[in-house]
Amino acid sequence: MKRLILVTSPPACGKTYISKQLSKTLKHVVYLDKDTLITLSKQIFQVAGEPYDRSSEFFEKNIRDFEYETIVALALEALDYDDIVLINAPFTEEIRDMNYINNLKAKLKEKNARLVVVWVETSIEVCRQRMIARNSDRDTWKLTHWDEYIADCDFRIPTSLDDPKVIDDLLIFKNSSEQEYEESLTNIVDILEQE
């Protein structure tokens, strides 16, 4: 059966690195990164005469949901051509919205595919250090307003996605240390390679 894998977590937990490693290790994978759409989003800010701020009300109202719609549409289309599509994106709201998840599962069922969520679990302090180290303009507001930003982040594992009868619907990728990373990569690849 085909799979759509969502690698999700709050920002700076290590999604991109983990997503790329999983994509390289597994077979027949189409890798999609929502950050690829940032170029288009920056253009929307510019044309609208708005300052570039991915934490702004303008972004939330006019860009955010469309980025997700676009990346999921690309993924659904790619499932017509390969066995696994992996999306690297936070899905911060969507992952806790069971209506969204159930609608996505229904679309996947039409393609004889199932949903796998890989939740990247990383300590908040490790995330802050990674954000500082990557030195990206998308993090400027977050780091400047850290307490306000982190108060809105939900680091809890989205346990509502877990069906105890399904081995790979929710997989936890622990990523606060190199050892955790190595163990999680091995375990998760073993699970995903089972049929």
VEXVO-479420 format. One record per atom (N, C-alpha, C, O, CB): residue in three letters; x, y, z. Coordinates in steps of 0.001 Angstrom, whole numbers, padded with zeros to 6 digits, always signed. Glycine has a CB too. Layout:
<atoms>
ALAXYZ ...
</atoms>
This chain:
<atoms>
MET+000843-001199+000000 MET+000000+000000+000000 MET+000880+001252+000000 MET+001932+001297+000638 MET-000954+000004+001229 LYS+000419+002253-000728 LYS+001156+003521-000781 LYS+001016+004277+000533 LYS+000095+004029+001312 LYS+000656+004392-001950 ARG+001942+005201+000768 ARG+001904+005978+002008 ARG+002176+007455+001744 ARG+003002+007818+000907 ARG+002923+005429+003011 LEU+001454+008294+002488 LEU+001819+009703+002612 LEU+002391+009857+004009 LEU+001696+009641+005002 LEU+000582+010675+002364 ILE+003669+010236+004081 ILE+004327+010435+005370 ILE+004428+011927+005630 ILE+004993+012671+004829 ILE+005737+009766+005400 LEU+003876+012358+006756 LEU+004029+013744+007188 LEU+005066+013764+008304 LEU+004869+013137+009345 LEU+002657+014359+007665 VAL+006171+014481+008093 VAL+007162+014662+009155 VAL+006865+016013+009773 VAL+007035+017052+009135 VAL+008657+014574+008611 THR+006419+015992+011026 THR+005846+017182+011648 THR+006446+017452+013023 THR+006971+016555+013682 THR+004340+017034+011764 SER+006354+018703+013432 SER+006798+019141+014761 SER+006790+020657+014748 SER+006618+021266+013692 SER+008232+018573+015129 PRO+006974+021278+015911 PRO+007208+022724+015904 PRO+008516+023044+015171 PRO+009334+022149+014962 PRO+007251+023276+017355 PRO+008725+024306+014778 PRO+009942+024683+014056 PRO+011225+024363+014833 PRO+011262+024400+016062 PRO+009903+026161+013736 ALA+012274+024048+014065 ALA+013641+023840+014568 ALA+013811+022570+015391 ALA+014761+022459+016167 ALA+014053+025013+015400 CYS+012902+021611+015231 CYS+013056+020324+015921 CYS+013935+019353+015132 CYS+014335+018309+015648 CYS+011685+019694+016167 GLY+014233+019704+013879 GLY+015063+018839+013047 GLY+014310+018148+011932 GLY+014791+017160+011379 GLY+015714+017817+013890 LYS+013119+018660+011590 LYS+012284+018037+010554 LYS+012999+017884+009223 LYS+012938+016821+008605 LYS+011033+018845+010351 THR+013677+018934+008776 THR+014262+018898+007431 THR+015350+017838+007333 THR+015362+017042+006394 THR+014834+020270+007059 TYR+016249+017826+008283 TYR+017339+016841+008253 TYR+016761+015429+008332 TYR+017148+014553+007560 TYR+018340+017085+009422 ILE+015848+015215+009255 ILE+015238+013895+009426 ILE+014467+013490+008169 ILE+014567+012348+007718 ILE+014301+013889+010652 SER+013701+014424+007605 SER+012932+014125+006391 SER+013838+013702+005250 SER+013535+012752+004527 SER+012107+015336+005972 LYS+014939+014400+005091 LYS+015875+014063+004003 LYS+016539+012716+004244 LYS+016725+011939+003307 LYS+016949+015151+003859 GLN+016900+012432+005492 GLN+017525+011139+005795 GLN+016540+009992+005584 GLN+016906+008957+005027 GLN+018051+011122+007242 LEU+015302+010166+006022 LEU+014288+009135+005785 LEU+014074+008931+004291 LEU+013966+007797+003823 LEU+012956+009513+006467 SER+014014+010027+003543 SER+013784+009943+002099 SER+014932+009244+001378 SER+014713+008515+000411 SER+013585+011337+001518 LYS+016151+009467+001849 LYS+017314+008806+001235 LYS+017363+007323+001591 LYS+017824+006506+000793 LYS+018616+009490+001680 THR+016892+006975+002780 THR+017009+005603+003268 THR+015902+004705+002721 THR+016154+003553+002366 THR+016982+005586+004787 LEU+014675+005229+002653 LEU+013551+004452+002142 LEU+013608+004385+000614 LEU+014324+005158-000022 LEU+012209+005064+002608 LYS+012850+003458+000036 LYS+012842+003304-001425 LYS+011567+003930-002004 LYS+010523+003969-001353 LYS+012943+001796-001824 HIS+011681+004413-003237 HIS+010534+004942-003981 HIS+009845+006085-003236 HIS+008645+006032-002964 HIS+009529+003827-004255 VAL+010625+007119-002910 VAL+010112+008250-002139 VAL+010159+009529-002976 VAL+011168+009834-003612 VAL+010921+008431-000835 VAL+009058+010263-002964 VAL+009035+011630-003477 VAL+009114+012546-002249 VAL+008263+012480-001362 VAL+007728+011920-004358 TYR+010139+013396-002210 TYR+010349+014296-001073 TYR+009797+015684-001410 TYR+010136+016262-002443 TYR+011865+014380-000704 LEU+008943+016212-000526 LEU+008392+017556-000697 LEU+008627+018358+000574 LEU+008408+017861+001678 LEU+006877+017503-001039 ASP+009072+019593+000415 ASP+009339+020466+001556 ASP+008489+021722+001398 ASP+008612+022440+000405 ASP+010866+020823+001662 LYS+007623+021987+002383 LYS+006762+023168+002284 LYS+007565+024454+002184 LYS+007084+025434+001616 LYS+005833+023241+003479 ASP+008782+024472+002723 ASP+009608+025680+002650 ASP+009958+026067+001209 ASP+010332+027210+000948 ASP+010886+025476+003446 THR+009836+025121+000278 THR+010067+025439-001135 THR+009100+026523-001605 THR+009404+027265-002539 THR+009915+024174-002009 LEU+007929+026617-000956 LEU+006918+027607-001343 LEU+007202+029002-000789 LEU+006495+029953-001121 LEU+005555+027152-000877 ILE+008231+029135+000053 ILE+008522+030435+000665 ILE+008825+031497-000389 ILE+008475+032664-000210 ILE+009702+030311+001633 THR+009465+031108-001470 THR+009759+032070-002545 THR+008473+032711-003054 THR+008417+033926-003244 THR+010504+031377-003709 LEU+007444+031901-003277 LEU+006151+032438-003715 LEU+005524+033309-002635 LEU+004958+034364-002920 LEU+005196+031298-004088 SER+005632+032851-001390 SER+005039+033605-000280 SER+005688+034971-000130 SER+005001+035961+000122 SER+005170+032824+001027 LYS+007004+035031-000283 LYS+007707+036315-000195 LYS+007199+037269-001268 LYS+007080+038472-001033 LYS+009234+036115-000336 GLN+006902+036729-002445 GLN+006391+037560-003534 GLN+005008+038120-003186 GLN+004690+039260-003526 GLN+006324+036747-004844 ILE+004193+037312-002508 ILE+002859+037784-002103 ILE+002996+038941-001116 ILE+002294+039945-001240 ILE+002029+036627-001470 PHE+003890+038810-000140 PHE+004142+039915+000798 PHE+004545+041174+000028 PHE+004046+042267+000293 PHE+005249+039529+001821 GLN+005453+040998-000924 GLN+005984+042151-001664 GLN+004893+042831-002487 GLN+004750+044053-002447 GLN+007134+041713-002583 VAL+004137+042047-003223 VAL+003078+042602-004075 VAL+002007+043297-003234 VAL+001433+044305-003647 VAL+002439+041490-004932 ALA+001747+042741-002044 ALA+000731+043326-001155 ALA+001263+044527-000377 ALA+000505+045200+000321 ALA+000224+042274-000177 GLY+002577+044801-000498 GLY+003160+045919+000237 GLY+003244+045668+001732 GLY+003221+046603+002533 GLY+002363+047161-000015 GLU+003342+044393+002102 GLU+003412+044015+003521 GLU+004847+043633+003879 GLU+005567+043086+003043 GLU+002438+042833+003833 PRO+005271+043916+005117 PRO+006599+043474+005536 PRO+006635+041950+005610 PRO+005644+041319+005978 PRO+006980+044096+006904 TYR+007772+041366+005261 TYR+007900+039912+005294 TYR+007936+039437+006741 TYR+008913+039655+007456 TYR+009170+039450+004537 ASP+006857+038784+007159 ASP+006746+038316+008538 ASP+005812+037107+008551 ASP+004593+037253+008451 ASP+006221+039453+009491 ARG+006394+035914+008676 ARG+005610+034679+008646 ARG+004889+034419+009974 ARG+004239+033387+010140 ARG+006516+033498+008311 SER+005006+035350+010907 SER+004243+035258+012150 SER+003108+036276+012175 SER+002409+036405+013180 SER+005163+035468+013356 SER+002923+036999+011070 SER+001957+038099+011037 SER+000530+037619+010766 SER+000301+036506+010292 SER+002362+039109+009978 GLU-000414+038498+011084 GLU-001817+038234+010777 GLU-002011+038127+009259 GLU-002805+037312+008789 GLU-002724+039348+011364 PHE-001282+038953+008496 PHE-001379+038907+007033 PHE-001017+037513+006522 PHE-001717+036958+005675 PHE-000456+039973+006390 PHE+000073+036952+007034 PHE+000496+035610+006619 PHE-000573+034574+006979 PHE-000943+033737+006156 PHE+001846+035239+007280 GLU-001064+034644+008224 GLU-002057+033675+008679 GLU-003325+033717+007826 GLU-003923+032684+007527 GLU-002405+033932+010138 LYS-003725+034938+007440 LYS-004980+035110+006708 LYS-004846+034814+005212 LYS-005767+034263+004609 LYS-005490+036519+006897 ASN-003719+035170+004615 ASN-003615+035154+003150 ASN-002653+034133+002552 ASN-002668+033919+001340 ASN-003211+036482+002694 ILE-001817+033497+003373 ILE-000781+032637+002800 ILE-000736+031252+003424 ILE-000687+030250+002710 ILE+000558+033290+002951 ARG-000752+031186+004754 ARG-000457+029935+005452 ARG-001230+028735+004929 ARG-000630+027750+004500 ARG-000741+030098+006900 ASP-002562+028809+004962 ASP-003385+027653+004588 ASP-003202+027273+003122 ASP-003317+026102+002761 ASP-004856+027943+004862 PHE-002916+028262+002282 PHE-002719+027988+000856 PHE-001410+027234+000619 PHE-001321+026410-000291 PHE-002727+029301+000052 GLU-000391+027519+001442 GLU+000845+026740+001345 GLU+000556+025268+001639 GLU+001030+024382+000928 GLU+001918+027288+002323 TYR-000224+025017+002690 TYR-000542+023629+003043 TYR-001396+022960+001967 TYR-001144+021813+001596 TYR-001268+023577+004392 GLU-002405+023673+001467 GLU-003238+023111+000395 GLU-002384+022719-000806 GLU-002573+021653-001393 GLU-004322+024121-000035 THR-001450+023583-001162 THR-000611+023347-002336 THR+000299+022142-002145 THR+000397+021294-003032 THR+000224+024581-002642 ILE+000967+022056-000994 ILE+001914+020961-000792 ILE+001189+019620-000698 ILE+001703+018604-001166 ILE+002748+021201+000475 VAL-000005+019610-000095 VAL-000770+018365-000016 VAL-001294+017975-001402 VAL-001305+016792-001743 VAL-001943+018511+000985 ALA-001725+018946-002198 ALA-002179+018650-003566 ALA-001041+018052-004400 ALA-001251+017105-005157 ALA-002719+019932-004246 LEU+000153+018609-004255 LEU+001318+018055-004954 LEU+001586+016617-004508 LEU+001900+015752-005325 LEU+002566+018931-004704 ALA+001458+016375-003203 ALA+001700+015034-002668 ALA+000687+014031-003201 ALA+001053+012926-003601 ALA+001655+015056-001142 LEU-000592+014417-003207 LEU-001629+013513-003696 LEU-001409+013178-005167 LEU-001610+012040-005592 LEU-003015+014133-003498 GLU-001000+014167-005930 GLU-000709+013923-007348 GLU+000492+012990-007501 GLU+000477+012090-008341 GLU-000443+015255-008084 ALA+001528+013200-006694 ALA+002746+012382-006786 ALA+002475+010920-006444 ALA+003173+010032-006932 ALA+003826+012937-005858 LEU+001461+010661-005603 LEU+001129+009269-005258 LEU+000628+008474-006466 LEU+000593+007244-006426 LEU+000073+009242-004155 ASP+000245+009157-007521 ASP-000127+008452-008753 ASP+001094+007853-009443 ASP+000959+006995-010316 ASP-000852+009401-009710 TYR+002294+008307-009050 TYR+003506+007936-009771 TYR+004544+007206-008926 TYR+005482+006627-009474 TYR+004123+009152-010345 ASP+004394+007222-007608 ASP+005343+006508-006763 ASP+004659+006022-005487 ASP+003514+006379-005211 ASP+006544+007408-006419 ASP+005377+005200-004711 ASP+004784+004498-003573 ASP+004696+005330-002303 ASP+003743+005196-001534 ASP+005566+003270-003291 ILE+005687+006190-002079 ILE+005736+006974-000848 ILE+005958+008435-001200 ILE+006830+008771-002002 ILE+006851+006461+000101 VAL+005161+009294-000592 VAL+005431+010735-000669 VAL+005635+011203+000763 VAL+004833+010911+001651 VAL+004251+011536-001390 LEU+006717+011928+000968 LEU+007042+012446+002295 LEU+006989+013968+002248 LEU+007657+014595+001427 LEU+008446+011949+002769 ILE+006186+014559+003140 ILE+006107+016026+003237 ILE+006794+016467+004520 ILE+006488+015977+005607 ILE+004618+016524+003205 ASN+007714+017387+004378 ASN+008396+018028+005500 ASN+007692+019361+005751 ASN+007853+020307+004979 ASN+009942+018231+005209 ALA+006904+019434+006841 ALA+006176+020662+007173 ALA+005657+020570+008601 ALA+005377+019470+009077 ALA+005003+020903+006179 PRO+005521+021696+009297 PRO+005074+021640+010691 PRO+003661+021067+010890 PRO+003439+020317+011840 PRO+005125+023013+011273 PHE+002705+021404+010014 PHE+001309+020968+010178 PHE+000826+021199+011614 PHE+000102+020375+012172 PHE+001164+019473+009807 THR+001232+022319+012202 THR+000975+022562+013631 THR-000499+022539+013997 THR-000868+021969+015025 THR+001556+023887+014033 GLU-001345+023143+013182 GLU-002789+023140+013464 GLU-003444+021870+012936 GLU-004260+021249+013617 GLU-003465+024376+012843 GLU-003082+021498+011733 GLU-003743+020391+011040 GLU-003588+019068+011785 GLU-004508+018249+011802 GLU-003188+020253+009634 ILE-002430+018861+012397 ILE-002120+017576+013020 ILE-003012+017302+014234 ILE-003140+016158+014671 ILE-000652+017537+013435 ARG-003626+018357+014776 ARG-004506+018195+015947 ARG-005983+018391+015589 ARG-006843+018435+016468 ARG-004107+019189+017045 ASP-006260+018507+014297 ASP-007628+018708+013810 ASP-008101+017396+013171 ASP-007752+017095+012029 ASP-007703+019906+012778 MET-008890+016625+013911 MET-009274+015298+013417 MET-010156+015368+012174 MET-010163+014422+011386 MET-009997+014530+014506 ASN-010899+016457+011971 ASN-011650+016608+010717 ASN-010684+016690+009540 ASN-010885+016048+008510 ASN-012555+017871+010761 TYR-009628+017492+009709 TYR-008615+017615+008656 TYR-007975+016246+008387 TYR-007845+015828+007237 TYR-007525+018659+009057 ILE-007581+015563+009456 ILE-006907+014265+009315 ILE-007831+013248+008642 ILE-007405+012518+007747 ILE-006451+013737+010696 ASN-009085+013200+009068 ASN-010016+012238+008474 ASN-010295+012546+007006 ASN-010416+011625+006198 ASN-011325+012226+009252 ASN-010399+013834+006647 ASN-010574+014206+005234 ASN-009365+013798+004408 ASN-009497+013311+003285 ASN-010811+015717+005099 LEU-008175+014007+004985 LEU-006950+013617+004277 LEU-006906+012098+004107 LEU-006550+011605+003037 LEU-005691+014115+005040 LYS-007262+011361+005149 LYS-007274+009894+005049 LYS-008258+009423+003976 LYS-007982+008458+003263 LYS-007637+009266+006409 ALA-009399+010096+003860 ALA-010391+009728+002838 ALA-009823+009947+001429 ALA-010018+009117+000541 ALA-011694+010553+003023 LYS-009124+011063+001233 LYS-008485+011320-000073 LYS-007416+010278-000365 LYS-007269+009829-001502 LYS-007864+012735-000109 LEU-006670+009895+000670 LEU-005616+008893+000486 LEU-006210+007520+000158 LEU-005657+006775-000651 LEU-004741+008801+001749 LYS-007327+007198+000786 LYS-007969+005907+000543 LYS-008327+005747-000930 LYS-008228+004653-001485 LYS-009225+005761+001412 GLU-008748+006853-001564 GLU-009075+006827-002998 GLU-007858+006463-003837 GLU-007996+005967-004955 GLU-009628+008185-003446 LYS-006681+006705-003305 LYS-005430+006399-004018 LYS-004767+005137-003488 LYS-003605+004856-003780 LYS-004458+007568-003908 ASN-005543+004367-002687 ASN-005007+003150-002060 ASN-003739+003460-001263 ASN-002741+002742-001333 ASN-004709+002076-003131 ALA-003813+004552-000506 ALA-002668+004992+000298 ALA-003124+005235+001730 ALA-004309+005440+001996 ALA-002023+006280-000299 ARG-002177+005208+002632 ARG-002509+005495+004024 ARG-001598+006591+004560 ARG-000552+006900+003989 ARG-002391+004222+004891 LEU-002034+007171+005683 LEU-001313+008277+006299 LEU-000396+007762+007399 LEU-000788+006944+008231 LEU-002292+009316+006860 VAL+000837+008265+007381 VAL+001807+008014+008448 VAL+002284+009375+008945 VAL+002729+010210+008156 VAL+003018+007119+007947 VAL+002190+009594+010250 VAL+002704+010835+010834 VAL+003951+010494+011640 VAL+003918+009664+012548 VAL+001623+011541+011733 VAL+005049+011153+011288 VAL+006284+011049+012066 VAL+006402+012347+012860 VAL+006635+013418+012298 VAL+007559+010805+011138 TRP+006238+012231+014175 TRP+006327+013400+015049 TRP+007750+013498+015586 TRP+008244+012576+016235 TRP+005291+013313+016220 VAL+008411+014633+015307 VAL+009778+014832+015784 VAL+009715+015450+017175 VAL+009237+016570+017355 VAL+010601+015736+014803 GLU+010206+014700+018148 GLU+010174+015143+019542 GLU+011575+015655+019933 GLU+012548+014901+019952 GLU+009714+013972+020495 THR+011643+016943+020238 THR+012910+017590+020571 THR+012676+018539+021740 THR+011623+019169+021830 THR+013498+018354+019339 SER+013646+018640+022625 SER+013474+019547+023760 SER+013415+020995+023285 SER+014001+021353+022263 SER+014617+019365+024776 ILE+012701+021817+024040 ILE+012525+023226+023659 ILE+013871+023944+023593 ILE+014095+024742+022683 ILE+011592+023942+024657 GLU+014760+023678+024532 GLU+016060+024368+024528 GLU+016912+023957+023331 GLU+017611+024791+022755 GLU+016819+024078+025827 VAL+016862+022686+022954 VAL+017586+022241+021757 VAL+017022+022955+020529 VAL+017782+023357+019648 VAL+017486+020691+021586 CYS+015701+023117+020459 CYS+015076+023848+019338 CYS+015572+025290+019283 CYS+015888+025799+018208 CYS+013535+023829+019468 ARG+015641+025942+020431 ARG+016094+027341+020461 ARG+017534+027444+019962 ARG+017861+028336+019179 ARG+015981+027923+021893 GLN+018386+026539+020413 GLN+019784+026560+019982 GLN+019909+026304+018478 GLN+020736+026923+017808 GLN+020594+025516+020762 ARG+019093+025398+017952 ARG+019127+025112+016506 ARG+018637+026313+015702 ARG+019156+026608+014625 ARG+018265+023872+016177 MET+017634+026998+016240 MET+017106+028182+015570 MET+018172+029275+015504 MET+018344+029933+014477 MET+015848+028700+016296 ILE+018878+029453+016608 ILE+019975+030440+016632 ILE+021045+030039+015618 ILE+021545+030880+014871 ILE+020596+030553+018065 ALA+021391+028760+015596 ALA+022466+028274+014723 ALA+022112+028391+013239 ALA+022986+028670+012419 ALA+022789+026825+015057 ARG+020841+028181+012886 ARG+020503+028228+011458 ARG+020381+029653+010938 ARG+020442+029881+009730 ARG+019207+027486+011207 ASN+020208+030618+011849 ASN+020302+032040+011499 ASN+019461+032403+010266 ASN+019967+032972+009299 ASN+021757+032412+011250 SER+018169+032062+010325 SER+017268+032299+009199 SER+016343+033478+009489 SER+015911+033675+010624 SER+016442+031037+008894 ASP+016042+034261+008449 ASP+015163+035415+008653 ASP+013760+035010+009076 ASP+013037+035812+009667 ASP+015089+036239+007389 ARG+013365+033772+008779 ARG+012023+033326+009199 ARG+011926+033171+010707 ARG+010826+033090+011252 ARG+011667+032002+008525 ASP+013087+033128+011401 ASP+013104+032947+012857 ASP+013336+034238+013631 ASP+013323+034222+014862 ASP+014166+031957+013229 THR+013545+035343+012949 THR+013904+036592+013633 THR+012869+036969+014687 THR+013207+037226+015842 THR+014052+037731+012618 TRP+011605+037000+014274 TRP+010562+037379+015229 TRP+010497+036370+016373 TRP+010372+036754+017536 TRP+009190+037482+014526 LYS+010583+035083+016044 LYS+010473+034038+017068 LYS+011538+034201+018146 LYS+011243+034122+019338 LYS+010588+032653+016429 LEU+012776+034427+017720 LEU+013865+034537+018691 LEU+013786+035842+019479 LEU+014108+035876+020667 LEU+015215+034439+017984 THR+013362+036906+018819 THR+013232+038206+019492 THR+012111+038184+020529 THR+012210+038832+021571 THR+012970+039318+018461 HIS+011053+037440+020242 HIS+009890+037348+021131 HIS+009745+035911+021639 HIS+008653+035345+021596 HIS+008590+037803+020396 TRP+010827+035332+022111 TRP+010875+033895+022407 TRP+009759+033437+023342 TRP+009069+032461+023045 TRP+012211+033545+023016 ASP+009573+034121+024461 ASP+008569+033682+025437 ASP+007162+033699+024838 ASP+006368+032785+025060 ASP+008616+034574+026685 GLU+006873+034741+024083 GLU+005557+034841+023433 GLU+005404+033743+022380 GLU+004358+033102+022279 GLU+005370+036240+022782 TYR+006461+033543+021604 TYR+006425+032530+020548 TYR+006247+031126+021136 TYR+005393+030363+020685 TYR+007712+032592+019707 ILE+007053+030793+022140 ILE+007043+029429+022672 ILE+005743+029131+023405 ILE+005329+027975+023490 ILE+008230+029214+023609 ALA+005095+030169+023937 ALA+003804+029972+024615 ALA+002740+029471+023635 ALA+001792+028792+024032 ALA+003335+031289+025276 ASP+002904+029810+022354 ASP+001946+029382+021331 ASP+002317+028058+020672 ASP+001541+027530+019876 ASP+001826+030445+020275 CYS+003487+027515+020990 CYS+003931+026250+020390 CYS+003424+025076+021213 CYS+003426+025117+022443 CYS+005474+026202+020282 ASP+002997+024045+020530 ASP+002507+022857+021212 ASP+003488+021711+020955 ASP+003522+021140+019864 ASP+001065+022486+020731 PHE+004270+021391+021958 PHE+005270+020331+021841 PHE+004719+018963+022254 PHE+005455+017976+022251 PHE+006484+020672+022688 ARG+003435+018897+022608 ARG+002845+017616+023004 ARG+002712+016693+021796 ARG+002390+017130+020692 ARG+001467+017834+023663 ILE+002966+015418+022028 ILE+002777+014414+020975 ILE+001288+014353+020634 ILE+000462+014272+021544 ILE+003313+013000+021425 PRO+000920+014390+019349 PRO-000503+014353+018960 PRO-001073+012935+019065 PRO-001309+012269+018057 PRO-000680+014882+017519 THR-001289+012490+020303 THR-001671+011099+020570 THR-003026+010716+019981 THR-003306+009530+019807 THR-001692+010856+022054 SER-003867+011694+019673 SER-005179+011368+019095 SER-005040+010690+017730 SER-005990+010072+017249 SER-006031+012641+018958 LEU-003869+010798+017103 LEU-003642+010166+015804 LEU-003321+008681+015928 LEU-003333+007960+014931 LEU-002517+010869+015078 ASP-003038+008223+017131 ASP-002528+006873+017321 ASP-003652+005864+017495 ASP-004426+005940+018449 ASP-001606+006828+018517 ASP-003735+004924+016571 ASP-004629+003778+016696 ASP-003748+002603+017126 ASP-002859+002201+016375 ASP-005413+003475+015335 PRO-003977+002049+018309 PRO-003108+000971+018804 PRO-003030-000240+017871 PRO-002084-001024+017950 PRO-003593+000519+020154 LYS-004026-000394+016986 LYS-004037-001533+016063 LYS-003183-001285+014815 LYS-002953-002202+014026 LYS-005467-001846+015648 VAL-002708-000030+014636 VAL-001928+000314+013441 VAL-000503+000652+013880 VAL-000297+001548+014698 VAL-002579+001519+012658 ILE+000475-000064+013337 ILE+001846+000084+013815 ILE+002489+001399+013366 ILE+003364+001926+014052 ILE+002683-001082+013333 ASP+002059+001930+012216 ASP+002805+003075+011658 ASP+001965+004333+011445 ASP+002334+005178+010630 ASP+003415+002680+010348 ASP+000846+004477+012156 ASP+000050+005699+011950 ASP+000672+006903+012644 ASP+000592+008021+012135 ASP-001377+005494+012459 LEU+001297+006684+013812 LEU+002004+007755+014528 LEU+003324+007200+015034 LEU+003355+006312+015886 LEU+001145+008322+015713 LEU+004412+007733+014498 LEU+005753+007298+014887 LEU+006472+008471+015535 LEU+006446+009585+015013 LEU+006557+006760+013658 ILE+007112+008221+016672 ILE+007804+009283+017411 ILE+009291+009193+017115 ILE+009932+008175+017377 ILE+007537+009174+018948 PHE+009828+010273+016566 PHE+011256+010356+016243 PHE+011905+011261+017282 PHE+011796+012485+017210 PHE+011496+010899+014775 LYS+012578+010647+018244 LYS+013238+011420+019307 LYS+014522+012026+018752 LYS+015327+011337+018125 LYS+013544+010522+020556 ASN+014707+013345+018993 ASN+015796+014044+018313 ASN+016455+015132+019161 ASN+016804+016195+018647 ASN+015281+014652+017046 SER+016625+014871+020450 SER+017304+015862+021295 SER+018788+015584+021436 SER+019526+016403+021984 SER+016669+015901+022667 SER+019240+014416+020939 SER+020671+014084+020989 SER+021017+013203+019790 SER+020127+012667+019130 SER+021040+013362+022334 GLU+022291+013058+019515 GLU+022746+012220+018399 GLU+022323+010764+018610 GLU+021907+010091+017667 GLU+024284+012311+018244 GLN+022430+010287+019841 GLN+022061+008901+020143 GLN+020575+008675+019897 GLN+020187+007682+019282 GLN+022416+008549+021599 GLU+019733+009609+020385 GLU+018294+009495+020135 GLU+018006+009468+018641 GLU+017197+008672+018165 GLU+017536+010657+020797 TYR+018682+010351+017907 TYR+018478+010432+016458 TYR+018794+009088+015788 TYR+017993+008570+015010 TYR+019359+011551+015852 GLU+019969+008534+016100 GLU+020396+007280+015465 GLU+019420+006144+015770 GLU+019045+005385+014876 GLU+021808+006897+015935 GLU+019011+006031+017036 GLU+018083+004964+017426 GLU+016729+005135+016745 GLU+016141+004166+016263 GLU+017904+004940+018950 SER+016240+006371+016708 SER+014933+006630+016091 SER+014958+006360+014592 SER+014017+005784+014047 SER+014501+008072+016349 LEU+016036+006776+013925 LEU+016129+006553+012478 LEU+016066+005057+012181 LEU+015316+004629+011303 LEU+017439+007167+011906 THR+016842+004268+012902 THR+016851+002816+012683 THR+015478+002216+012940 THR+014972+001448+012122 THR+017893+002143+013585 ASN+014871+002563+014078 ASN+013572+001988+014441 ASN+012483+002350+013442 ASN+011694+001496+013037 ASN+013166+002453+015826 ILE+012442+003625+013046 ILE+011372+004080+012163 ILE+011527+003519+010754 ILE+010539+003145+010123 ILE+011342+005599+012114 VAL+012752+003461+010263 VAL+012964+002852+008938 VAL+012556+001377+008961 VAL+011940+000885+008015 VAL+014452+002992+008502 ASP+012903+000673+010045 ASP+012501-000750+010160 ASP+010976-000884+010078 ASP+010464-001765+009388 ASP+013019-001365+011502 ILE+010263-000014+010778 ILE+008787-000071+010767 ILE+008250+000255+009376 ILE+007362-000434+008875 ILE+008190+000913+011811 LEU+008788+001304+008752 LEU+008273+001735+007451 LEU+008613+000763+006329 LEU+007944+000751+005296 LEU+008816+003101+007113 GLU+009638-000044+006520 GLU+009995-001020+005478 GLU+009188-002310+005581 GLU+009249-003152+004686 GLU+011477-001346+005558 GLN+008434-002469+006668 GLN+007553-003633+006785 GLN+006338-003412+005884 GLN+005884-002281+005709 GLN+007115-003869+008276 GLU+005843-004444+005344 GLU+004635-004343+004508 GLU+003440-004881+005243 GLU+002333-004882+004705 GLU+004813-005095+003186 
</atoms>
